[in-house]
């Protein structure tokens, strides 16, 4: 690597889910950027599979893929990655993007979820835990069964940069929906229980006094009535979440470029 260039390493959590698709999009994007003078004179880009704590070293950004959030939660706890990711995202402010299941794991409050995960092939003490970082309440599987999944083009009015007012195909697969943005007044205090079995609610634990002091910004809603609409894209400081799967849109890696431009390169 040239001394004049900075190496940018983007990790993709590779325990389960659509991580191959994210990596493929990054490979195509990085090939394009290597031929773009605006980027290739300053940066070299590299992607990395993240499967263990050591893989987090020197990352400039991280993507949590779509998949099955319960399985991901179990594997994160088994591999020792959960607490390491909490520290990186909550304290060190590592830029992080979660799509679908990845979004769920980045939310501070999750509804419609199983809490006690003990059972066949799962440790007796295992419970659903999230990483946290977004001050929102998310509802799992809001679009129902796999057969109820769909894709549709939307105008990204609230995105900035190259995605502002762009048409983008959004793929929803048993997608979560953000029901509420939590304020300091509505956020559960640190001493509140981190799970509510009766109401099927899980809350992220904080390492510091507050997970994220930045203001949540709603980037995309479905529905014209704000009261009844569903939030499917949001950012808060260093954390970005989408209910949909940009990694499943063949040949379109604009969302990945936007994440790198707006979260990773803007933070350097």
N, C-alpha and C positions, 0 to 999 in steps of 0.2 A: 504493500500500500504506500502511495506517495506521502511524504511528510506534509505536503500541503493540503491533503485531504483528511477529513474526519470520517472515521468509520461509524456508520449508523447500523446498529443491530436491532432487529425487530423480532421478538420472540412470539411463538404461537404455542399456547398450551396444547400439548399433544398426548393427552391421556385418553380421550374419547371424543367422538363427534366429528364435525366437518373441518378438522384441522388441515387435512390434505388440500382441500379446496382453498383455504386461506393461504397456505404456502404456495400453491400454484399461482394465485393472483399476485402475490408478492414477487414471485420469480418473474412473471411477465412485466409487472410494473418496474422492477429494478432494471430489467433489460432496456426498457424505454428510457428510464432516467439516465442510464449509462451513456446514452446517445444525445442527451439534452445538456447543452452547455451551462444552462442555469443551475444544474445540479452536479454534473460530472467534474466541474472544476473545483468544487468544494467538498463533495461527499463521495464515499463509497458505501454501498448498501449490502446488507447481509441479513438473511432470515435464519432462524434457529428454532428447532423443535425444543420445547420445554417439557421435560418429563421428571426432572428431579431438581432439588434445591440448587445444585451447582450450576444448572443451566440458566439460572437467573443472573449470573455474574455479568456485569458490563452491558446489560440490556439498556437500550434507549427507549423502548416501548414494548408493549405486550398486547396480544390479542387473545381473548378467550372465545373459543368457537361455539357455534351452535351444537346441540347434542341433547343429552339427557342430564339435567342439572343435579338430580339425586345421585346418579352414578358419578358425576364429576365431584360432587361434595365428598362422597365416600373416598374416592381415589386421592383427592387433595389432602384429606386427613391422613390417609395411610402413608402417603409419600412425604409427609412433613411440609408440604407446600402451602397449606392454608395459612398458617401463621406467618410464613415468610412473605407471602403475597400481601397479607394485611399490612405488614410493616412497609413494604415497598410502595403500595398504593396509598395507604392512609398517611404515613409519616414522610417517606421519601418523595412522594408525589410522582411516581413513575407514570407516564402517560399510558392509559389502558383503555381498550375498547372491547366490549362484550357484545356478541351477537346472539340473540335468542337465549339459549341456556346460559351463555356467558353474561348477558345482561342480568338475568335473575341473580346470579352469584354476586353481582356488583351492587345489588339493591340493599338498602338498610332494613327494609321490611318486606317479607314475602308472605303472601296469603295463598290458600288452597294448596297446601303442601303437607306431605307426611313428615312428621318430626322424628319419631322413633324409627330408626332404620334397621334395628337389629332383626335378625332372621337368618334365613338360609345364606350361608357364605358371607355373612356380615357380623362383625363383632357385637356382643350384647350391649356394649355401652355406646355404640355409634348413634349419633343424632345428626339431623340435617343442620349444617352450618354454612353460612355464606361469608364472603370476603368483605362486602360492604364498600362504600365509597360514594354512592348516590343517595341523596336524601329523598327517597321516593318509596311508595308502597306499590309493589308489583303483584299481579295476580297471574299465577301459572296457568298454562293451557287455556287461555281465554278464548281461543278459536276452536276449541273442541278437539275432535279426533283427527288422526292423520288424514282421513278422507275429507275433512273440512278445510284443509289447507288450500291456499290460493296464491296467485301472484297478480299484481296490478301495478300500473304506472301511476306515479304521483309526482306533483311538482314540489320541489324542495324549496319552498319560499323562505324558510327561516334559516337555511344553511347559508354560510358566507363563502367567499372565495369562488373557486371554479364550480362549486355545486349550487351557487345561489340561483334559484329559479330553474334549475335543471330538471329535466324529466328523468325519473329513475324507476326501474322495475324493482318492486319490493316483493320478496318471496316470504310468505308467512306459513310456517309449519307448526301446528299446535302452539302458536305463538303466545308468549306472555304479553300482557298489556299493563302499562303503568296507570294505576287508578288515581293516585294522589301524589302531589309534591308536598313533602313534609317541611314545615317551617320550624323555627326554634320553639314555637309555642305548641305545635302538634307532635314534634318528635318525642319519642319515648325517652325518659331520662335514663342515665347509665344504670341506675339501681333497679330499673324495671326488669322483669323476667325476660330472658332472651328467647323463650319459646312459650307458646300458648297452645297446648294440645287440644283443648276443647274447640278453639276457633281456627285451628290449623294455621297458626302464624309463627314465623321465625323472624327474629331480629338479629342484625349483625352486632357483634361486640366491638367496642371502640378501644383502640390502643391509646389514643390521646383523649383529650376532653371532648373533642368534636371530630368526627371523621373528615368532614370537608367544609371549609369555611366559604368556599365560592358559592355563588348563587346558581341554582339550577336553571338551565335554559331549555325550554321545550323547542325542539327542532321540527317535529312532525306530529300532527294529530290526524286521526281518522274521524271524520264527521265535522259538520259545520258549527254545531252547537257546542261551545266550549264546556258547558256543564256536563253534557252527556258524551262528549267525544273521548276517544281513546288515544293516549300518548304512546307513540311507537318509536320515537327517537328523542334522545335527551343528552345534554352534556352538563357537567358540573366540574369546573376547574380542569383537572387532569384526567377526568373519567368521562367516557363516551359510551352510550349504550343504544342498541337498535333491537327492536323486537323481531325484525326481519333479517334475512340472510343475504347480504350483498355478496358473500363468497359463492353463492349458488347461481349467480347471474353470469353466464358464460361470456368471457371476453370483456367484461365491464369491471374494471378495477378502479374506477374513479373514487369510490368511497374509501378505498385503501390509500389512495394518493392524498385525499383530503385529510385523513387521519394523520398521515406522516407530515403533511404540510402544517396543519393547524395545531397539532398536539406535540409532535416530536421536534420538528425543526424550529417551531416557534418557541419551544422551551429551552433551546440551546443558547 
